[in-house]
Amino acid sequence: MEVVVIDDDISTVDVIVANVDWDKFHIDKVHTAYNITGAKKIFKENDISIAVCDIEMPMGSGLDLIKWVREEKIDAEFIFLTSHEKFDYARQAIEYNASGYVVKPFNADRMEAELTTALQRLNDRQEIQKASKFEELYAGSIEYVEGSFWDDVLQQRIVADREIIRKEIANRKLDIDADKAYRLFIIASGNPEQRAEKLGKESVGLYEKELADFAADRVCSKLQQGRIVNYHVKNLLYTAIICDDTDSDKLPEMDQQFIDEVGERLGNVITIYIGNSCNIEELYDTRLHIEELDRNNVASKGRVFHENDEIVMLSEKEHILDQEQIRLLLNEKKKKELLNLLKFSMESLANQKKLSAATLTIIKQDLLQIVFVYLHGKGILATQLFANDAFVLLESQSTDSLMDMMRFQVHLISGTIDYVSEVEQSDSIVQRAKNYVHEHYAEDISRNEIAESVFLTPEYMAKMFKKETGVSLKQYISDYRVAIAKEKLANPNVRISDVAAEVGFDNFSYFSTVFKKTTGLTPGEYHTQTTGQN
């Protein structure tokens, strides 16, 4: 909730902001303004619930502001600051439906009492609006209203208190017993964005609807209290089914056969988690616990679990992989053997129930460190080599599941060993550097840019280039520019000063010096000689 404090006296604003216990009223942000113009801007750009405003101000009064707010149909309560002498202003403010007033000098206790009144007025108005809204929805779709209720319970948009939940049920005119025990079933579908990559982004929403319809057809048709809610946590899709605990024995379909049918029909692996029996106000905590189980379940997707099942063990805070063996195989560029070692290690950890999201994070960090140190020793810029969308996506997904981690490892190790092998065949790297010069000679290129284009350190690139070609990289750039300049100067209509700029020289004098040093002629002499012009 957001509040704005408005007074032309800066010290008064500071005192109010500093002395009211805003947290007690669940007020997250307090804006300040010193005139009506500034206050209007704040109202337009923020969701203001309460305004604490002086009535008398230059350049527009508080009454002008509340009139404007009401005309703009902004739902905000006003608490006015006034003085004994101008008490008539307070009476006028009431006509604009102000919540109350505080007489100057400022008193924190009186302000907090008025804030309590203002918040109660806001709450009462929202309850009336909500009841009206649900009355309209009820007439159109009882399923939508009930689905919205269960979504609010699961997301704790309704406070986890049975009396408050019971009141909300009454407001929405729902036939739900708040005193019954319930059971939560959650279907975890993984990352729908991976599905979008294969079938297109429009398939994500379609998949969610199909899964909900499939579950409703197979499960909820047999339940009186069952409802289905799709929701997302970051990039993960979950489908929640809430049922009366007495009906939970009517769910034989929530088994491995159901999982297999979803995979066959919708083309996606799902995992089902069955929560323990709980009270309605405990559904939110049950949901969080199941999501935690799913985050740590990186090796056993596509199965049915109960909330009390031991899915994973806590990982030890030590190196999990055989780092010495990995380094040895990396140095020997034994790609197949290294990938097999990693595959065996991951499967072994999974069998021992030692894989979790935290474990996968440690594995990823250790492996990246080994690879980056190895590449640095080879003069290769690892951050440049792997600065591509494919790697970034695989790395971000690597801790989601065992298969995601193994895909990441294959990409990382294969990319590393393949590129090191290419670098060691220096002719191909040197040719790529030459190609970069040929494409960018007209620009202000340097050794550093060329080295980055082939993912090498500048020092290593320069050493390799000189060894392979017999000339320095700097000299090669200069020679190539002169060669292009010679071709352009063979045109009788060309301007010599234009040629200098076109081949990357921003200083004509320096261009002439370099050109003569290479050809024995000035650009003008060469142009005359080749075109026959005087």
C-alpha positions in Angstrom: 0.0 0.0 0.0 1.2 3.5 -0.8 0.6 6.9 0.9 1.4 10.5 -0.1 2.1 13.3 2.4 1.5 16.8 1.1 2.4 20.1 2.8 4.1 23.2 1.6 6.1 23.2 4.9 9.0 20.8 4.3 9.7 20.3 8.0 6.1 19.3 8.6 6.3 16.6 5.9 9.6 15.3 7.4 8.1 15.1 10.9 5.0 13.2 9.7 7.1 10.8 7.6 9.5 10.1 10.5 7.1 9.8 13.4 4.3 7.6 12.0 4.8 3.8 12.3 3.9 3.0 8.7 4.8 -0.6 8.9 2.1 -1.2 11.5 -0.4 -0.3 8.8 1.3 -2.4 6.1 2.2 0.7 4.2 5.1 -0.1 1.9 6.0 3.3 0.4 5.5 6.9 1.5 5.7 9.6 -1.2 6.1 13.3 -0.4 5.0 16.4 -2.2 5.1 20.1 -1.4 2.4 21.5 -3.7 -0.7 20.3 -5.6 1.1 20.0 -8.9 3.6 17.5 -7.4 0.9 15.6 -5.7 -1.1 15.2 -8.9 2.0 13.8 -10.6 2.4 11.2 -7.8 -1.2 10.2 -8.1 -0.9 9.7 -11.8 2.2 7.5 -11.6 1.5 5.5 -8.5 -1.3 3.5 -6.8 -2.0 5.9 -3.9 -4.5 4.6 -1.2 -4.2 7.4 1.3 -3.3 11.1 1.1 -2.3 13.1 4.2 -2.7 16.7 3.0 -2.6 20.2 4.3 -5.7 22.2 3.5 -4.1 25.6 3.1 -1.3 25.8 0.6 -0.2 28.3 -2.0 -0.7 27.4 -5.7 -3.8 25.3 -4.9 -5.4 24.1 -1.7 -6.0 20.5 -0.4 -9.7 21.0 -1.3 -8.7 21.6 -4.9 -6.7 18.3 -4.8 -9.4 16.1 -3.3 -11.9 17.6 -5.8 -9.5 16.6 -8.7 -9.0 13.1 -7.2 -12.7 12.5 -7.1 -13.2 13.8 -10.6 -10.4 11.4 -11.8 -12.3 8.6 -10.0 -9.2 7.7 -8.0 -10.1 5.5 -5.0 -8.1 7.2 -2.2 -8.8 8.3 1.3 -7.9 11.8 2.5 -6.7 12.9 5.9 -6.5 16.6 6.1 -4.2 18.7 8.3 -5.8 21.9 9.6 -5.7 24.5 12.3 -8.3 25.6 14.9 -8.7 29.0 13.2 -9.6 27.3 9.9 -11.8 24.6 11.2 -14.5 25.5 8.7 -12.2 24.0 6.0 -12.4 20.6 7.7 -16.2 20.7 7.5 -15.9 21.5 3.8 -13.5 18.6 3.3 -16.1 16.2 4.7 -18.4 17.2 1.8 -15.8 15.6 -0.5 -15.9 12.4 1.5 -12.6 13.0 3.3 -11.8 10.3 6.0 -10.9 12.8 8.8 -8.6 15.5 9.9 -5.6 16.1 12.3 -5.3 19.5 14.0 -1.9 21.1 13.9 0.5 20.9 15.6 1.1 17.3 14.4 0.3 14.5 16.9 1.4 11.0 16.0 -1.2 9.2 18.0 -4.0 11.2 16.5 -2.6 10.6 13.0 -2.4 6.8 13.6 -6.0 6.8 14.8 -7.1 8.6 11.6 -5.0 6.1 9.5 -6.9 3.2 11.2 -10.2 4.8 10.2 -9.1 5.5 6.7 -7.9 1.9 6.2 -11.1 0.5 7.6 -13.1 2.7 5.1 -10.9 1.4 2.2 -11.3 -2.2 3.3 -15.1 -1.9 3.7 -15.4 -0.3 0.2 -13.2 -3.1 -1.3 -15.3 -5.8 0.4 -18.4 -4.3 -1.1 -16.8 -4.1 -4.6 -15.6 -7.6 -4.3 -19.0 -9.0 -3.2 -20.6 -7.2 -6.1 -17.9 -8.5 -8.5 -18.4 -12.1 -7.4 -22.2 -11.8 -7.5 -21.8 -10.9 -11.2 -19.4 -13.7 -11.8 -21.5 -16.1 -9.9 -24.4 -15.5 -12.3 -22.1 -16.3 -15.2 -19.8 -19.0 -14.0 -19.7 -20.7 -10.6 -16.7 -22.7 -11.7 -14.7 -19.5 -12.4 -15.6 -18.0 -9.0 -14.6 -21.2 -7.1 -11.4 -21.6 -9.2 -10.5 -18.0 -8.4 -11.1 -18.7 -4.7 -8.8 -21.7 -4.6 -6.1 -19.8 -6.5 -6.3 -17.0 -3.9 -6.0 -19.6 -1.1 -3.0 -21.3 -2.7 -1.2 -17.9 -3.4 -2.2 -16.6 0.1 -4.0 -13.6 -1.3 -6.5 -14.5 1.4 -4.9 -14.5 4.9 -4.3 -18.1 6.2 -6.9 -17.7 8.9 -10.0 -19.9 9.0 -12.4 -17.2 10.1 -11.1 -14.9 7.3 -11.4 -17.7 4.8 -14.9 -18.5 6.0 -15.9 -14.9 5.5 -14.4 -14.9 2.0 -16.4 -18.0 1.1 -19.6 -16.2 2.2 -18.7 -13.1 0.2 -18.3 -15.2 -2.9 -21.5 -17.2 -2.2 -19.6 -20.5 -2.5 -20.7 -23.9 -1.1 -17.4 -24.7 0.5 -16.9 -26.1 4.0 -14.0 -24.3 5.7 -13.9 -26.8 8.5 -13.3 -29.9 6.4 -9.9 -31.5 5.8 -8.5 -31.1 2.3 -5.8 -32.8 0.2 -3.6 -31.1 -2.4 -2.4 -32.8 -5.6 0.2 -30.9 -7.7 1.2 -31.8 -11.2 4.6 -30.4 -12.0 5.1 -29.9 -15.8 8.6 -28.4 -15.8 9.6 -25.4 -17.9 6.9 -24.7 -20.6 9.5 -22.5 -22.4 11.4 -25.6 -23.5 8.2 -26.8 -25.1 7.8 -23.4 -26.8 11.2 -23.8 -28.4 10.0 -26.9 -30.2 6.4 -26.1 -31.0 6.2 -22.4 -30.8 5.2 -20.0 -28.0 1.5 -20.3 -28.7 1.8 -24.0 -27.6 2.5 -23.0 -24.0 -1.0 -21.7 -23.3 -2.6 -24.5 -25.3 -0.7 -27.1 -23.3 -1.9 -25.6 -20.0 -5.5 -25.7 -21.1 -5.2 -29.2 -22.4 -3.6 -30.5 -19.2 -6.3 -28.9 -17.1 -9.0 -30.3 -19.3 -7.4 -33.8 -19.3 -7.1 -33.7 -15.5 -10.7 -32.5 -15.1 -11.9 -35.3 -17.4 -10.0 -38.0 -15.6 -10.1 -36.7 -12.0 -12.4 -33.9 -11.1 -15.5 -35.3 -12.7 -15.5 -37.8 -9.8 -15.1 -35.1 -7.0 -17.6 -32.8 -5.4 -15.0 -30.4 -4.1 -12.3 -30.8 -6.6 -11.0 -27.8 -8.5 -8.0 -27.3 -10.8 -5.7 -24.3 -10.8 -2.8 -23.6 -13.2 -0.1 -21.3 -11.8 3.5 -20.4 -12.5 6.5 -20.1 -10.2 9.3 -18.3 -12.1 9.6 -20.4 -15.3 7.9 -23.5 -13.9 4.3 -24.6 -14.5 2.2 -26.3 -11.8 -1.3 -27.6 -11.9 -3.0 -27.9 -8.5 -6.0 -30.1 -7.7 -7.7 -29.5 -4.3 -10.2 -32.0 -3.1 -12.1 -33.0 0.0 -9.9 -35.5 1.9 -12.8 -37.9 2.1 -12.8 -38.0 -1.7 -9.1 -38.7 -2.1 -9.6 -42.4 -2.4 -11.5 -41.7 -5.5 -8.3 -40.8 -7.4 -6.9 -44.1 -8.7 -6.2 -42.3 -12.0 -3.5 -40.2 -10.4 -0.9 -42.9 -10.9 1.9 -43.9 -13.3 -0.7 -44.7 -16.0 -2.0 -41.1 -15.9 1.6 -39.8 -16.2 2.2 -42.0 -19.2 -1.0 -41.0 -20.9 -0.2 -37.3 -20.4 3.2 -37.9 -22.0 1.7 -39.7 -24.9 -1.2 -37.3 -25.4 0.5 -33.9 -24.6 4.2 -34.8 -25.3 5.5 -33.7 -21.9 6.9 -35.5 -18.8 4.9 -34.6 -15.7 5.5 -35.5 -12.0 2.7 -35.8 -9.5 3.0 -34.9 -5.8 0.2 -35.9 -3.3 0.0 -33.7 -0.3 -0.9 -34.8 3.2 -4.4 -34.2 4.6 -4.6 -30.6 6.0 -6.9 -27.8 7.0 -7.9 -25.2 4.4 -5.7 -22.6 5.9 -2.7 -25.0 5.6 -3.0 -25.4 1.9 -0.6 -22.6 1.1 2.2 -24.1 3.3 1.5 -27.6 1.7 1.9 -26.0 -1.7 5.3 -24.4 -0.7 6.5 -27.7 0.7 5.6 -29.7 -2.5 7.3 -27.1 -4.7 10.5 -27.4 -2.5 10.3 -31.2 -3.1 10.0 -30.6 -6.8 13.0 -28.2 -6.9 15.1 -30.9 -5.3 13.7 -33.7 -7.4 16.3 -33.5 -10.2 16.7 -37.2 -10.8 13.3 -38.8 -10.6 10.9 -36.8 -12.8 7.9 -38.6 -14.3 6.7 -40.4 -11.1 4.2 -40.1 -8.3 5.4 -39.0 -4.9 3.7 -38.4 -1.6 4.6 -35.4 0.5 6.4 -37.5 3.1 8.4 -39.5 0.5 12.2 -39.2 0.8 13.1 -37.9 -2.7 16.6 -36.6 -2.1 19.2 -36.5 0.6 21.0 -33.3 1.6 24.2 -32.8 -0.4 27.5 -32.6 1.3 29.4 -29.3 1.1 32.4 -30.7 -0.6 33.7 -31.3 -4.1 31.3 -33.9 -5.5 33.1 -34.7 -8.8 36.5 -36.2 -9.2 38.2 -33.0 -10.2 41.7 -34.4 -10.7 40.4 -37.0 -13.1 38.4 -34.4 -15.0 41.5 -32.2 -15.3 43.5 -35.1 -16.6 41.0 -36.1 -19.2 40.5 -32.5 -20.3 44.3 -32.0 -20.7 44.5 -35.1 -22.8 41.4 -33.9 -24.8 39.7 -37.3 -24.2 36.2 -36.0 -24.9 34.3 -39.4 -25.0 36.0 -40.7 -21.8 35.3 -37.4 -19.9 31.7 -37.3 -20.9 31.3 -41.0 -19.8 32.9 -40.2 -16.5 30.5 -37.3 -15.9 27.5 -39.4 -17.0 28.5 -42.2 -14.6 29.1 -39.7 -11.7 25.7 -38.1 -12.2 23.8 -41.5 -12.4 25.7 -42.7 -9.3 24.7 -39.7 -7.3 21.1 -40.1 -8.5 21.0 -43.7 -7.4 22.4 -42.7 -3.9 19.7 -40.0 -3.7 22.4 -37.4 -3.4 21.2 -35.1 -6.2 19.3 -31.9 -5.5 19.1 -28.5 -7.0 21.8 -27.4 -4.6 24.0 -30.3 -5.6 23.6 -29.5 -9.2 24.6 -25.9 -8.6 27.8 -27.0 -6.9 28.6 -29.4 -9.8 28.0 -26.7 -12.3 30.2 -24.2 -10.5 33.0 -26.7 -10.0 32.9 -27.8 -13.7 32.9 -24.2 -15.0 35.9 -23.4 -12.8 37.9 -26.4 -14.1 37.0 -25.6 -17.7 37.7 -21.8 -17.5 41.1 -22.3 -15.8 42.0 -24.9 -18.5 41.0 -22.5 -21.3 42.9 -19.6 -19.7 46.0 -21.7 -19.7 45.5 -22.2 -23.4 45.2 -18.4 -24.0 41.5 -18.8 -24.8 38.9 -16.3 -23.6 36.2 -18.6 -22.1 33.7 -15.8 -21.5 33.9 -15.0 -25.3 33.9 -18.6 -26.4 30.6 -19.3 -24.5 28.9 -15.9 -25.0 26.1 -17.4 -27.1 22.4 -17.9 -26.6 22.6 -21.8 -26.7 25.1 -21.9 -23.9 23.3 -19.3 -21.8 20.1 -21.2 -22.0 21.6 -24.6 -21.2 23.5 -23.1 -18.2 20.3 -21.5 -16.9 18.4 -24.8 -17.1 21.3 -27.0 -15.9 20.0 -27.2 -12.3 16.4 -28.0 -13.2 17.0 -31.7 -13.7 19.5 -34.5 -14.2 18.9 -34.5 -17.9 19.3 -30.7 -18.1 22.7 -31.0 -16.3 23.9 -33.7 -18.6 22.9 -31.7 -21.7 24.9 -28.7 -20.3 27.9 -30.9 -19.6 28.0 -32.3 -23.2 27.8 -28.7 -24.6 30.5 -27.4 -22.3 33.0 -30.2 -22.6 32.5 -30.7 -26.4 32.7 -27.0 -27.1 35.9 -26.7 -25.0 37.8 -29.7 -26.4 36.7 -29.0 -30.0 37.9 -25.4 -29.9 41.2 -26.2 -28.2 41.8 -28.7 -31.0 41.0 -26.1 -33.6 43.3 -23.5 -31.9 46.1 -26.1 -32.0 45.6 -26.3 -35.7 46.8 -22.7 -35.9 46.3 -22.2 -39.6 42.5 -22.2 -39.3 42.6 -19.7 -36.4 45.0 -17.4 -38.3 42.8 -17.6 -41.4 39.8 -16.5 -39.3 41.9 -13.6 -38.0 42.8 -12.7 -41.5 39.1 -12.9 -42.6 38.2 -10.5 -39.7 40.8 -8.0 -41.0 39.5 -8.3 -44.6 36.0 -7.5 -43.4 36.8 -4.7 -41.0 39.9 -3.0 -42.4 38.1 0.3 -43.0 37.3 0.4 -39.2 39.5 1.4 -36.3 40.4 -2.2 -35.5 43.1 -3.4 -33.1 44.8 -6.5 -32.0 42.4 -6.8 -29.1 39.3 -6.9 -31.3 40.8 -9.5 -33.6 41.8 -11.7 -30.7 38.3 -11.5 -29.3 36.8 -12.6 -32.6 38.6 -15.9 -32.3 38.2 -16.1 -28.5 41.9 -15.8 -27.7 43.9 -13.5 -25.5 45.7 -10.7 -27.5 49.1 -11.9 -26.5 48.5 -15.5 -27.6 46.8 -14.4 -30.8 49.8 -12.1 -31.8 52.3 -14.9 -31.0 50.4 -17.5 -33.0 49.9 -15.1 -36.0 53.5 -14.1 -36.2 54.6 -17.7 -36.0 52.2 -18.8 -38.7 52.7 -15.9 -41.2 56.1 -14.4 -40.4 54.7 -10.9 -39.9 53.1 -9.2 -37.0 49.3 -8.7 -36.9 49.8 -4.9 -36.9 51.9 -5.2 -40.1 49.4 -7.5 -41.7 46.6 -4.9 -41.1 48.8 -2.1 -42.6 49.8 -4.2 -45.6 46.2 -5.2 -46.3 45.0 -1.6 -46.2 47.8 -0.5 -48.6 46.8 -3.3 -51.0 43.2 -2.2 -51.0 44.3 1.5 -51.4 46.3 0.5 -54.5 43.2 -1.1 -56.1 41.2 2.1 -55.4 44.0 4.4 -56.7 43.9 2.6 -60.0 40.6 4.5 -60.6 41.3 7.7 -62.5 38.2 9.5 -61.0 39.0 8.7 -57.3 40.1 11.4 -54.8 43.3 10.4 -53.0 42.0 11.9 -49.7 38.8 9.8 -49.9 40.9 6.6 -50.4 42.8 7.2 -47.1 39.5 7.3 -45.2 38.0 4.3 -47.0 40.9 2.0 -46.0 40.9 3.0 -42.3 43.3 6.0 -42.1 41.9 9.0 -40.4 45.1 11.0 -40.9 46.1 11.6 -44.5 49.8 12.4 -43.6 50.1 9.1 -41.8 48.5 7.3 -44.8 51.0 8.8 -47.2 53.9 7.8 -44.9 52.7 4.2 -44.6 51.9 3.9 -48.3 55.3 5.2 -49.4 57.1 3.0 -47.0 55.3 -0.1 -48.5 55.3 0.8 -52.2 58.2 3.3 -52.5 55.8 5.9 -53.9 53.4 8.5 -52.4 49.7 7.9 -53.0 49.7 10.8 -55.5 52.7 9.4 -57.4 51.1 5.9 -57.5 47.8 7.3 -58.7 49.5 9.2 -61.6 51.6 6.3 -62.6 48.8 3.8 -62.7 46.2 6.0 -64.4 48.6 7.9 -66.7 47.2 11.2 -65.5 49.4 14.3 -64.7 
